[in-house]
Amino acid sequence: MTCPICARPTVSDWRPFCSKRCADVDLAKWLGGAYRVPSEDPEDAEEALRAAGEATPRPH
């Protein structure tokens, strides 16, 4: 098996990665939204807008 980030052989301590660096690169991609899957479903868009509206603080 090869590392999905750099294609070097994996190391059992970091599997499926070859090193902590590649594991951290992958985590940063997850946190940054690089692995998101866009949706064309109108219900998903409406739900996201509702959630964003609820999360936005309202002025007093």
PDBQT receptor file of N, H, CA, C and O in Angstrom, charges set to zero:
ATOM      1  N   MET A   1       0.842  -1.174   0.000  1.00  0.00    +0.000 N 
ATOM      2  CA  MET A   1       0.000   0.000   0.000  1.00  0.00    +0.000 C 
ATOM      3  C   MET A   1       0.890   1.242   0.000  1.00  0.00    +0.000 C 
ATOM      4  O   MET A   1       1.945   1.265   0.634  1.00  0.00    +0.000 OA
ATOM      5  N   THR A   2       0.455   2.258  -0.711  1.00  0.00    +0.000 N 
ATOM      6  H   THR A   2      -0.402   2.239  -1.227  1.00  0.00    +0.000 HD
ATOM      7  CA  THR A   2       1.229   3.495  -0.761  1.00  0.00    +0.000 C 
ATOM      8  C   THR A   2       0.474   4.632  -0.081  1.00  0.00    +0.000 C 
ATOM      9  O   THR A   2      -0.751   4.607   0.038  1.00  0.00    +0.000 OA
ATOM     10  N   CYS A   3       1.225   5.609   0.353  1.00  0.00    +0.000 N 
ATOM     11  H   CYS A   3       2.220   5.629   0.256  1.00  0.00    +0.000 HD
ATOM     12  CA  CYS A   3       0.674   6.786   1.023  1.00  0.00    +0.000 C 
ATOM     13  C   CYS A   3      -0.202   7.559   0.038  1.00  0.00    +0.000 C 
ATOM     14  O   CYS A   3       0.236   7.835  -1.079  1.00  0.00    +0.000 OA
ATOM     15  N   PRO A   4      -1.426   7.915   0.423  1.00  0.00    +0.000 N 
ATOM     16  CA  PRO A   4      -2.303   8.650  -0.492  1.00  0.00    +0.000 C 
ATOM     17  C   PRO A   4      -1.851  10.090  -0.742  1.00  0.00    +0.000 C 
ATOM     18  O   PRO A   4      -2.350  10.736  -1.663  1.00  0.00    +0.000 OA
ATOM     19  N   ILE A   5      -0.931  10.594   0.049  1.00  0.00    +0.000 N 
ATOM     20  H   ILE A   5      -0.525  10.069   0.798  1.00  0.00    +0.000 HD
ATOM     21  CA  ILE A   5      -0.460  11.969  -0.111  1.00  0.00    +0.000 C 
ATOM     22  C   ILE A   5       0.767  12.032  -1.024  1.00  0.00    +0.000 C 
ATOM     23  O   ILE A   5       0.813  12.848  -1.944  1.00  0.00    +0.000 OA
ATOM     24  N   CYS A   6       1.766  11.170  -0.772  1.00  0.00    +0.000 N 
ATOM     25  H   CYS A   6       1.729  10.506  -0.025  1.00  0.00    +0.000 HD
ATOM     26  CA  CYS A   6       3.025  11.279  -1.527  1.00  0.00    +0.000 C 
ATOM     27  C   CYS A   6       3.391  10.024  -2.311  1.00  0.00    +0.000 C 
ATOM     28  O   CYS A   6       4.373  10.030  -3.052  1.00  0.00    +0.000 OA
ATOM     29  N   ALA A   7       2.630   8.964  -2.164  1.00  0.00    +0.000 N 
ATOM     30  H   ALA A   7       1.832   8.959  -1.562  1.00  0.00    +0.000 HD
ATOM     31  CA  ALA A   7       2.821   7.699  -2.900  1.00  0.00    +0.000 C 
ATOM     32  C   ALA A   7       4.027   6.877  -2.441  1.00  0.00    +0.000 C 
ATOM     33  O   ALA A   7       4.386   5.913  -3.116  1.00  0.00    +0.000 OA
ATOM     34  N   ARG A   8       4.662   7.219  -1.324  1.00  0.00    +0.000 N 
ATOM     35  H   ARG A   8       4.370   8.003  -0.776  1.00  0.00    +0.000 HD
ATOM     36  CA  ARG A   8       5.719   6.380  -0.757  1.00  0.00    +0.000 C 
ATOM     37  C   ARG A   8       5.081   5.194  -0.043  1.00  0.00    +0.000 C 
ATOM     38  O   ARG A   8       3.887   5.232   0.256  1.00  0.00    +0.000 OA
ATOM     39  N   PRO A   9       5.846   4.148   0.234  1.00  0.00    +0.000 N 
ATOM     40  CA  PRO A   9       5.290   3.011   0.987  1.00  0.00    +0.000 C 
ATOM     41  C   PRO A   9       4.821   3.456   2.374  1.00  0.00    +0.000 C 
ATOM     42  O   PRO A   9       5.442   4.318   2.995  1.00  0.00    +0.000 OA
ATOM     43  N   THR A  10       3.735   2.874   2.851  1.00  0.00    +0.000 N 
ATOM     44  H   THR A  10       3.231   2.174   2.346  1.00  0.00    +0.000 HD
ATOM     45  CA  THR A  10       3.205   3.246   4.159  1.00  0.00    +0.000 C 
ATOM     46  C   THR A  10       4.070   2.685   5.277  1.00  0.00    +0.000 C 
ATOM     47  O   THR A  10       4.823   1.729   5.087  1.00  0.00    +0.000 OA
ATOM     48  N   VAL A  11       3.944   3.302   6.445  1.00  0.00    +0.000 N 
ATOM     49  H   VAL A  11       3.332   4.078   6.599  1.00  0.00    +0.000 HD
ATOM     50  CA  VAL A  11       4.626   2.873   7.654  1.00  0.00    +0.000 C 
ATOM     51  C   VAL A  11       3.530   2.490   8.640  1.00  0.00    +0.000 C 
ATOM     52  O   VAL A  11       2.566   3.235   8.814  1.00  0.00    +0.000 OA
ATOM     53  N   SER A  12       3.667   1.345   9.282  1.00  0.00    +0.000 N 
ATOM     54  H   SER A  12       4.451   0.740   9.141  1.00  0.00    +0.000 HD
ATOM     55  CA  SER A  12       2.589   0.833  10.137  1.00  0.00    +0.000 C 
ATOM     56  C   SER A  12       2.164   1.824  11.222  1.00  0.00    +0.000 C 
ATOM     57  O   SER A  12       0.983   1.882  11.562  1.00  0.00    +0.000 OA
ATOM     58  N   ASP A  13       3.095   2.602  11.770  1.00  0.00    +0.000 N 
ATOM     59  H   ASP A  13       4.054   2.555  11.494  1.00  0.00    +0.000 HD
ATOM     60  CA  ASP A  13       2.740   3.576  12.812  1.00  0.00    +0.000 C 
ATOM     61  C   ASP A  13       1.841   4.693  12.287  1.00  0.00    +0.000 C 
ATOM     62  O   ASP A  13       1.098   5.297  13.060  1.00  0.00    +0.000 OA
ATOM     63  N   TRP A  14       1.897   4.975  10.991  1.00  0.00    +0.000 N 
ATOM     64  H   TRP A  14       2.501   4.484  10.363  1.00  0.00    +0.000 HD
ATOM     65  CA  TRP A  14       1.137   6.089  10.403  1.00  0.00    +0.000 C 
ATOM     66  C   TRP A  14       0.143   5.629   9.342  1.00  0.00    +0.000 C 
ATOM     67  O   TRP A  14      -0.427   6.454   8.628  1.00  0.00    +0.000 OA
ATOM     68  N   ARG A  15      -0.067   4.335   9.235  1.00  0.00    +0.000 N 
ATOM     69  H   ARG A  15       0.396   3.664   9.815  1.00  0.00    +0.000 HD
ATOM     70  CA  ARG A  15      -0.915   3.782   8.188  1.00  0.00    +0.000 C 
ATOM     71  C   ARG A  15      -2.257   4.493   8.119  1.00  0.00    +0.000 C 
ATOM     72  O   ARG A  15      -2.877   4.657   9.169  1.00  0.00    +0.000 OA
ATOM     73  N   PRO A  16      -2.734   4.909   7.014  1.00  0.00    +0.000 N 
ATOM     74  CA  PRO A  16      -2.320   4.587   5.655  1.00  0.00    +0.000 C 
ATOM     75  C   PRO A  16      -1.271   5.536   5.092  1.00  0.00    +0.000 C 
ATOM     76  O   PRO A  16      -1.026   5.544   3.885  1.00  0.00    +0.000 OA
ATOM     77  N   PHE A  17      -0.641   6.347   5.966  1.00  0.00    +0.000 N 
ATOM     78  H   PHE A  17      -0.840   6.341   6.946  1.00  0.00    +0.000 HD
ATOM     79  CA  PHE A  17       0.349   7.318   5.501  1.00  0.00    +0.000 C 
ATOM     80  C   PHE A  17       1.768   6.801   5.723  1.00  0.00    +0.000 C 
ATOM     81  O   PHE A  17       1.977   5.753   6.335  1.00  0.00    +0.000 OA
ATOM     82  N   CYS A  18       2.727   7.553   5.216  1.00  0.00    +0.000 N 
ATOM     83  H   CYS A  18       2.557   8.404   4.719  1.00  0.00    +0.000 HD
ATOM     84  CA  CYS A  18       4.122   7.151   5.377  1.00  0.00    +0.000 C 
ATOM     85  C   CYS A  18       4.787   7.875   6.537  1.00  0.00    +0.000 C 
ATOM     86  O   CYS A  18       5.843   7.453   7.008  1.00  0.00    +0.000 OA
ATOM     87  N   SER A  19       4.175   8.964   7.002  1.00  0.00    +0.000 N 
ATOM     88  H   SER A  19       3.317   9.306   6.619  1.00  0.00    +0.000 HD
ATOM     89  CA  SER A  19       4.794   9.766   8.056  1.00  0.00    +0.000 C 
ATOM     90  C   SER A  19       3.747  10.638   8.737  1.00  0.00    +0.000 C 
ATOM     91  O   SER A  19       2.616  10.761   8.266  1.00  0.00    +0.000 OA
ATOM     92  N   LYS A  20       4.147  11.243   9.861  1.00  0.00    +0.000 N 
ATOM     93  H   LYS A  20       5.065  11.143  10.244  1.00  0.00    +0.000 HD
ATOM     94  CA  LYS A  20       3.269  12.183  10.555  1.00  0.00    +0.000 C 
ATOM     95  C   LYS A  20       2.989  13.380   9.667  1.00  0.00    +0.000 C 
ATOM     96  O   LYS A  20       1.879  13.911   9.674  1.00  0.00    +0.000 OA
ATOM     97  N   ARG A  21       3.978  13.808   8.906  1.00  0.00    +0.000 N 
ATOM     98  H   ARG A  21       4.880  13.376   8.900  1.00  0.00    +0.000 HD
ATOM     99  CA  ARG A  21       3.795  14.955   8.018  1.00  0.00    +0.000 C 
ATOM    100  C   ARG A  21       2.650  14.718   7.044  1.00  0.00    +0.000 C 
ATOM    101  O   ARG A  21       1.783  15.576   6.884  1.00  0.00    +0.000 OA
ATOM    102  N   CYS A  22       2.641  13.552   6.388  1.00  0.00    +0.000 N 
ATOM    103  H   CYS A  22       3.345  12.854   6.518  1.00  0.00    +0.000 HD
ATOM    104  CA  CYS A  22       1.574  13.252   5.426  1.00  0.00    +0.000 C 
ATOM    105  C   CYS A  22       0.223  13.110   6.132  1.00  0.00    +0.000 C 
ATOM    106  O   CYS A  22      -0.805  13.495   5.576  1.00  0.00    +0.000 OA
ATOM    107  N   ALA A  23       0.213  12.564   7.344  1.00  0.00    +0.000 N 
ATOM    108  H   ALA A  23       1.048  12.251   7.796  1.00  0.00    +0.000 HD
ATOM    109  CA  ALA A  23      -1.023  12.472   8.112  1.00  0.00    +0.000 C 
ATOM    110  C   ALA A  23      -1.536  13.874   8.430  1.00  0.00    +0.000 C 
ATOM    111  O   ALA A  23      -2.740  14.123   8.359  1.00  0.00    +0.000 OA
ATOM    112  N   ASP A  24      -0.640  14.785   8.778  1.00  0.00    +0.000 N 
ATOM    113  H   ASP A  24       0.338  14.583   8.836  1.00  0.00    +0.000 HD
ATOM    114  CA  ASP A  24      -1.034  16.162   9.069  1.00  0.00    +0.000 C 
ATOM    115  C   ASP A  24      -1.518  16.897   7.820  1.00  0.00    +0.000 C 
ATOM    116  O   ASP A  24      -2.452  17.696   7.891  1.00  0.00    +0.000 OA
ATOM    117  N   VAL A  25      -0.891  16.633   6.688  1.00  0.00    +0.000 N 
ATOM    118  H   VAL A  25      -0.132  15.985   6.630  1.00  0.00    +0.000 HD
ATOM    119  CA  VAL A  25      -1.339  17.228   5.428  1.00  0.00    +0.000 C 
ATOM    120  C   VAL A  25      -2.768  16.776   5.124  1.00  0.00    +0.000 C 
ATOM    121  O   VAL A  25      -3.603  17.579   4.708  1.00  0.00    +0.000 OA
ATOM    122  N   ASP A  26      -3.039  15.502   5.330  1.00  0.00    +0.000 N 
ATOM    123  H   ASP A  26      -2.361  14.849   5.667  1.00  0.00    +0.000 HD
ATOM    124  CA  ASP A  26      -4.379  14.974   5.087  1.00  0.00    +0.000 C 
ATOM    125  C   ASP A  26      -5.390  15.611   6.043  1.00  0.00    +0.000 C 
ATOM    126  O   ASP A  26      -6.485  15.987   5.623  1.00  0.00    +0.000 OA
ATOM    127  N   LEU A  27      -5.035  15.733   7.313  1.00  0.00    +0.000 N 
ATOM    128  H   LEU A  27      -4.146  15.428   7.654  1.00  0.00    +0.000 HD
ATOM    129  CA  LEU A  27      -5.927  16.359   8.286  1.00  0.00    +0.000 C 
ATOM    130  C   LEU A  27      -6.229  17.802   7.887  1.00  0.00    +0.000 C 
ATOM    131  O   LEU A  27      -7.374  18.245   7.974  1.00  0.00    +0.000 OA
ATOM    132  N   ALA A  28      -5.212  18.528   7.455  1.00  0.00    +0.000 N 
ATOM    133  H   ALA A  28      -4.282  18.168   7.385  1.00  0.00    +0.000 HD
ATOM    134  CA  ALA A  28      -5.416  19.914   7.021  1.00  0.00    +0.000 C 
ATOM    135  C   ALA A  28      -6.370  19.981   5.828  1.00  0.00    +0.000 C 
ATOM    136  O   ALA A  28      -7.181  20.902   5.731  1.00  0.00    +0.000 OA
ATOM    137  N   LYS A  29      -6.274  19.012   4.928  1.00  0.00    +0.000 N 
ATOM    138  H   LYS A  29      -5.616  18.264   5.007  1.00  0.00    +0.000 HD
ATOM    139  CA  LYS A  29      -7.203  18.984   3.793  1.00  0.00    +0.000 C 
ATOM    140  C   LYS A  29      -8.635  18.763   4.268  1.00  0.00    +0.000 C 
ATOM    141  O   LYS A  29      -9.561  19.399   3.765  1.00  0.00    +0.000 OA
ATOM    142  N   TRP A  30      -8.822  17.864   5.234  1.00  0.00    +0.000 N 
ATOM    143  H   TRP A  30      -8.070  17.347   5.643  1.00  0.00    +0.000 HD
ATOM    144  CA  TRP A  30     -10.160  17.622   5.786  1.00  0.00    +0.000 C 
ATOM    145  C   TRP A  30     -10.700  18.886   6.438  1.00  0.00    +0.000 C 
ATOM    146  O   TRP A  30     -11.830  19.300   6.178  1.00  0.00    +0.000 OA
ATOM    147  N   LEU A  31      -9.879  19.495   7.289  1.00  0.00    +0.000 N 
ATOM    148  H   LEU A  31      -8.962  19.159   7.500  1.00  0.00    +0.000 HD
ATOM    149  CA  LEU A  31     -10.327  20.680   8.018  1.00  0.00    +0.000 C 
ATOM    150  C   LEU A  31     -10.578  21.863   7.093  1.00  0.00    +0.000 C 
ATOM    151  O   LEU A  31     -11.440  22.697   7.368  1.00  0.00    +0.000 OA
ATOM    152  N   GLY A  32      -9.836  21.938   6.010  1.00  0.00    +0.000 N 
ATOM    153  H   GLY A  32      -9.135  21.260   5.786  1.00  0.00    +0.000 HD
ATOM    154  CA  GLY A  32     -10.001  23.030   5.051  1.00  0.00    +0.000 C 
ATOM    155  C   GLY A  32     -11.115  22.812   4.050  1.00  0.00    +0.000 C 
ATOM    156  O   GLY A  32     -11.421  23.705   3.260  1.00  0.00    +0.000 OA
ATOM    157  N   GLY A  33     -11.722  21.644   4.071  1.00  0.00    +0.000 N 
ATOM    158  H   GLY A  33     -11.474  20.918   4.712  1.00  0.00    +0.000 HD
ATOM    159  CA  GLY A  33     -12.840  21.375   3.172  1.00  0.00    +0.000 C 
ATOM    160  C   GLY A  33     -12.441  20.868   1.796  1.00  0.00    +0.000 C 
ATOM    161  O   GLY A  33     -13.263  20.865   0.880  1.00  0.00    +0.000 OA
ATOM    162  N   ALA A  34     -11.206  20.443   1.636  1.00  0.00    +0.000 N 
ATOM    163  H   ALA A  34     -10.538  20.445   2.380  1.00  0.00    +0.000 HD
ATOM    164  CA  ALA A  34     -10.756  19.978   0.325  1.00  0.00    +0.000 C 
ATOM    165  C   ALA A  34     -11.440  18.683  -0.112  1.00  0.00    +0.000 C 
ATOM    166  O   ALA A  34     -11.484  18.375  -1.302  1.00  0.00    +0.000 OA
ATOM    167  N   TYR A  35     -11.971  17.930   0.846  1.00  0.00    +0.000 N 
ATOM    168  H   TYR A  35     -11.935  18.181   1.814  1.00  0.00    +0.000 HD
ATOM    169  CA  TYR A  35     -12.604  16.659   0.515  1.00  0.00    +0.000 C 
ATOM    170  C   TYR A  35     -14.127  16.748   0.468  1.00  0.00    +0.000 C 
ATOM    171  O   TYR A  35     -14.802  15.721   0.408  1.00  0.00    +0.000 OA
ATOM    172  N   ARG A  36     -14.670  17.950   0.494  1.00  0.00    +0.000 N 
ATOM    173  H   ARG A  36     -14.121  18.784   0.543  1.00  0.00    +0.000 HD
ATOM    174  CA  ARG A  36     -16.129  18.078   0.496  1.00  0.00    +0.000 C 
ATOM    175  C   ARG A  36     -16.713  17.622  -0.838  1.00  0.00    +0.000 C 
ATOM    176  O   ARG A  36     -16.067  17.698  -1.884  1.00  0.00    +0.000 OA
ATOM    177  N   VAL A  37     -17.925  17.159  -0.767  1.00  0.00    +0.000 N 
ATOM    178  H   VAL A  37     -18.449  17.097   0.082  1.00  0.00    +0.000 HD
ATOM    179  CA  VAL A  37     -18.637  16.716  -1.964  1.00  0.00    +0.000 C 
ATOM    180  C   VAL A  37     -19.807  17.673  -2.161  1.00  0.00    +0.000 C 
ATOM    181  O   VAL A  37     -20.735  17.687  -1.352  1.00  0.00    +0.000 OA
ATOM    182  N   PRO A  38     -19.774  18.468  -3.220  1.00  0.00    +0.000 N 
ATOM    183  CA  PRO A  38     -20.863  19.421  -3.431  1.00  0.00    +0.000 C 
ATOM    184  C   PRO A  38     -22.170  18.707  -3.744  1.00  0.00    +0.000 C 
ATOM    185  O   PRO A  38     -22.182  17.628  -4.337  1.00  0.00    +0.000 OA
ATOM    186  N   SER A  39     -23.258  19.324  -3.337  1.00  0.00    +0.000 N 
ATOM    187  H   SER A  39     -23.248  20.200  -2.855  1.00  0.00    +0.000 HD
ATOM    188  CA  SER A  39     -24.577  18.745  -3.562  1.00  0.00    +0.000 C 
ATOM    189  C   SER A  39     -25.409  19.694  -4.411  1.00  0.00    +0.000 C 
ATOM    190  O   SER A  39     -25.371  20.910  -4.222  1.00  0.00    +0.000 OA
ATOM    191  N   GLU A  40     -26.146  19.137  -5.329  1.00  0.00    +0.000 N 
ATOM    192  H   GLU A  40     -26.177  18.149  -5.482  1.00  0.00    +0.000 HD
ATOM    193  CA  GLU A  40     -27.067  19.912  -6.153  1.00  0.00    +0.000 C 
ATOM    194  C   GLU A  40     -28.496  19.771  -5.650  1.00  0.00    +0.000 C 
ATOM    195  O   GLU A  40     -29.427  20.294  -6.263  1.00  0.00    +0.000 OA
ATOM    196  N   ASP A  41     -28.675  19.064  -4.531  1.00  0.00    +0.000 N 
ATOM    197  H   ASP A  41     -27.919  18.640  -4.033  1.00  0.00    +0.000 HD
ATOM    198  CA  ASP A  41     -29.993  18.814  -3.973  1.00  0.00    +0.000 C 
ATOM    199  C   ASP A  41     -30.525  20.102  -3.338  1.00  0.00    +0.000 C 
ATOM    200  O   ASP A  41     -29.901  20.628  -2.417  1.00  0.00    +0.000 OA
ATOM    201  N   PRO A  42     -31.663  20.619  -3.808  1.00  0.00    +0.000 N 
ATOM    202  CA  PRO A  42     -32.193  21.870  -3.253  1.00  0.00    +0.000 C 
ATOM    203  C   PRO A  42     -32.503  21.770  -1.756  1.00  0.00    +0.000 C 
ATOM    204  O   PRO A  42     -32.388  22.766  -1.041  1.00  0.00    +0.000 OA
ATOM    205  N   GLU A  43     -32.891  20.596  -1.273  1.00  0.00    +0.000 N 
ATOM    206  H   GLU A  43     -32.985  19.787  -1.853  1.00  0.00    +0.000 HD
ATOM    207  CA  GLU A  43     -33.168  20.440   0.161  1.00  0.00    +0.000 C 
ATOM    208  C   GLU A  43     -31.904  20.643   0.987  1.00  0.00    +0.000 C 
ATOM    209  O   GLU A  43     -31.966  21.207   2.080  1.00  0.00    +0.000 OA
ATOM    210  N   ASP A  44     -30.752  20.188   0.478  1.00  0.00    +0.000 N 
ATOM    211  H   ASP A  44     -30.702  19.730  -0.409  1.00  0.00    +0.000 HD
ATOM    212  CA  ASP A  44     -29.490  20.394   1.188  1.00  0.00    +0.000 C 
ATOM    213  C   ASP A  44     -29.174  21.887   1.290  1.00  0.00    +0.000 C 
ATOM    214  O   ASP A  44     -28.729  22.358   2.337  1.00  0.00    +0.000 OA
ATOM    215  N   ALA A  45     -29.398  22.618   0.220  1.00  0.00    +0.000 N 
ATOM    216  H   ALA A  45     -29.759  22.235  -0.630  1.00  0.00    +0.000 HD
ATOM    217  CA  ALA A  45     -29.128  24.053   0.221  1.00  0.00    +0.000 C 
ATOM    218  C   ALA A  45     -30.036  24.775   1.208  1.00  0.00    +0.000 C 
ATOM    219  O   ALA A  45     -29.577  25.648   1.945  1.00  0.00    +0.000 OA
ATOM    220  N   GLU A  46     -31.307  24.424   1.231  1.00  0.00    +0.000 N 
ATOM    221  H   GLU A  46     -31.679  23.714   0.633  1.00  0.00    +0.000 HD
ATOM    222  CA  GLU A  46     -32.243  25.056   2.165  1.00  0.00    +0.000 C 
ATOM    223  C   GLU A  46     -31.851  24.751   3.611  1.00  0.00    +0.000 C 
ATOM    224  O   GLU A  46     -31.895  25.634   4.468  1.00  0.00    +0.000 OA
ATOM    225  N   GLU A  47     -31.474  23.520   3.875  1.00  0.00    +0.000 N 
ATOM    226  H   GLU A  47     -31.438  22.803   3.179  1.00  0.00    +0.000 HD
ATOM    227  CA  GLU A  47     -31.066  23.146   5.228  1.00  0.00    +0.000 C 
ATOM    228  C   GLU A  47     -29.816  23.916   5.651  1.00  0.00    +0.000 C 
ATOM    229  O   GLU A  47     -29.726  24.372   6.791  1.00  0.00    +0.000 OA
ATOM    230  N   ALA A  48     -28.861  24.064   4.751  1.00  0.00    +0.000 N 
ATOM    231  H   ALA A  48     -28.934  23.694   3.825  1.00  0.00    +0.000 HD
ATOM    232  CA  ALA A  48     -27.633  24.801   5.057  1.00  0.00    +0.000 C 
ATOM    233  C   ALA A  48     -27.945  26.268   5.337  1.00  0.00    +0.000 C 
ATOM    234  O   ALA A  48     -27.366  26.855   6.251  1.00  0.00    +0.000 OA
ATOM    235  N   LEU A  49     -28.843  26.863   4.571  1.00  0.00    +0.000 N 
ATOM    236  H   LEU A  49     -29.313  26.386   3.828  1.00  0.00    +0.000 HD
ATOM    237  CA  LEU A  49     -29.215  28.255   4.805  1.00  0.00    +0.000 C 
ATOM    238  C   LEU A  49     -29.914  28.426   6.153  1.00  0.00    +0.000 C 
ATOM    239  O   LEU A  49     -29.666  29.400   6.864  1.00  0.00    +0.000 OA
ATOM    240  N   ARG A  50     -30.783  27.485   6.501  1.00  0.00    +0.000 N 
ATOM    241  H   ARG A  50     -30.984  26.694   5.923  1.00  0.00    +0.000 HD
ATOM    242  CA  ARG A  50     -31.453  27.544   7.807  1.00  0.00    +0.000 C 
ATOM    243  C   ARG A  50     -30.426  27.433   8.928  1.00  0.00    +0.000 C 
ATOM    244  O   ARG A  50     -30.474  28.191   9.897  1.00  0.00    +0.000 OA
ATOM    245  N   ALA A  51     -29.502  26.491   8.797  1.00  0.00    +0.000 N 
ATOM    246  H   ALA A  51     -29.463  25.875   8.010  1.00  0.00    +0.000 HD
ATOM    247  CA  ALA A  51     -28.475  26.304   9.828  1.00  0.00    +0.000 C 
ATOM    248  C   ALA A  51     -27.595  27.541   9.956  1.00  0.00    +0.000 C 
ATOM    249  O   ALA A  51     -27.231  27.929  11.066  1.00  0.00    +0.000 OA
ATOM    250  N   ALA A  52     -27.253  28.157   8.843  1.00  0.00    +0.000 N 
ATOM    251  H   ALA A  52     -27.548  27.842   7.942  1.00  0.00    +0.000 HD
ATOM    252  CA  ALA A  52     -26.425  29.367   8.883  1.00  0.00    +0.000 C 
ATOM    253  C   ALA A  52     -27.180  30.508   9.548  1.00  0.00    +0.000 C 
ATOM    254  O   ALA A  52     -26.594  31.287  10.299  1.00  0.00    +0.000 OA
ATOM    255  N   GLY A  53     -28.468  30.612   9.279  1.00  0.00    +0.000 N 
ATOM    256  H   GLY A  53     -28.945  29.980   8.668  1.00  0.00    +0.000 HD
ATOM    257  CA  GLY A  53     -29.284  31.652   9.903  1.00  0.00    +0.000 C 
ATOM    258  C   GLY A  53     -29.417  31.465  11.395  1.00  0.00    +0.000 C 
ATOM    259  O   GLY A  53     -29.434  32.443  12.141  1.00  0.00    +0.000 OA
ATOM    260  N   GLU A  54     -29.512  30.234  11.842  1.00  0.00    +0.000 N 
ATOM    261  H   GLU A  54     -29.498  29.439  11.236  1.00  0.00    +0.000 HD
ATOM    262  CA  GLU A  54     -29.616  29.953  13.273  1.00  0.00    +0.000 C 
ATOM    263  C   GLU A  54     -28.292  30.206  13.985  1.00  0.00    +0.000 C 
ATOM    264  O   GLU A  54     -28.279  30.566  15.161  1.00  0.00    +0.000 OA
ATOM    265  N   ALA A  55     -27.186  30.020  13.282  1.00  0.00    +0.000 N 
ATOM    266  H   ALA A  55     -27.196  29.727  12.326  1.00  0.00    +0.000 HD
ATOM    267  CA  ALA A  55     -25.873  30.183  13.896  1.00  0.00    +0.000 C 
ATOM    268  C   ALA A  55     -25.442  31.653  13.942  1.00  0.00    +0.000 C 
ATOM    269  O   ALA A  55     -24.537  32.001  14.701  1.00  0.00    +0.000 OA
ATOM    270  N   THR A  56     -26.071  32.515  13.148  1.00  0.00    +0.000 N 
ATOM    271  H   THR A  56     -26.806  32.232  12.531  1.00  0.00    +0.000 HD
ATOM    272  CA  THR A  56     -25.699  33.913  13.101  1.00  0.00    +0.000 C 
ATOM    273  C   THR A  56     -26.330  34.647  14.284  1.00  0.00    +0.000 C 
ATOM    274  O   THR A  56     -27.550  34.622  14.450  1.00  0.00    +0.000 OA
ATOM    275  N   PRO A  57     -25.505  35.302  15.107  1.00  0.00    +0.000 N 
ATOM    276  CA  PRO A  57     -26.073  36.038  16.238  1.00  0.00    +0.000 C 
ATOM    277  C   PRO A  57     -26.891  37.233  15.744  1.00  0.00    +0.000 C 
ATOM    278  O   PRO A  57     -26.513  37.917  14.793  1.00  0.00    +0.000 OA
ATOM    279  N   ARG A  58     -27.991  37.459  16.398  1.00  0.00    +0.000 N 
ATOM    280  H   ARG A  58     -28.298  36.904  17.171  1.00  0.00    +0.000 HD
ATOM    281  CA  ARG A  58     -28.866  38.565  16.025  1.00  0.00    +0.000 C 
ATOM    282  C   ARG A  58     -28.569  39.768  16.902  1.00  0.00    +0.000 C 
ATOM    283  O   ARG A  58     -28.349  39.613  18.104  1.00  0.00    +0.000 OA
ATOM    284  N   PRO A  59     -28.559  40.973  16.323  1.00  0.00    +0.000 N 
ATOM    285  CA  PRO A  59     -28.307  42.174  17.135  1.00  0.00    +0.000 C 
ATOM    286  C   PRO A  59     -29.478  42.425  18.094  1.00  0.00    +0.000 C 
ATOM    287  O   PRO A  59     -30.624  42.091  17.794  1.00  0.00    +0.000 OA
ATOM    288  N   HIS A  60     -29.170  43.011  19.236  1.00  0.00    +0.000 N 
ATOM    289  H   HIS A  60     -28.239  43.282  19.480  1.00  0.00    +0.000 HD
ATOM    290  CA  HIS A  60     -30.213  43.277  20.249  1.00  0.00    +0.000 C 
ATOM    291  C   HIS A  60     -30.723  44.663  20.124  1.00  0.00    +0.000 C 
ATOM    292  O   HIS A  60     -31.600  45.069  20.886  1.00  0.00    +0.000 OA
TER     293      HIS A  60
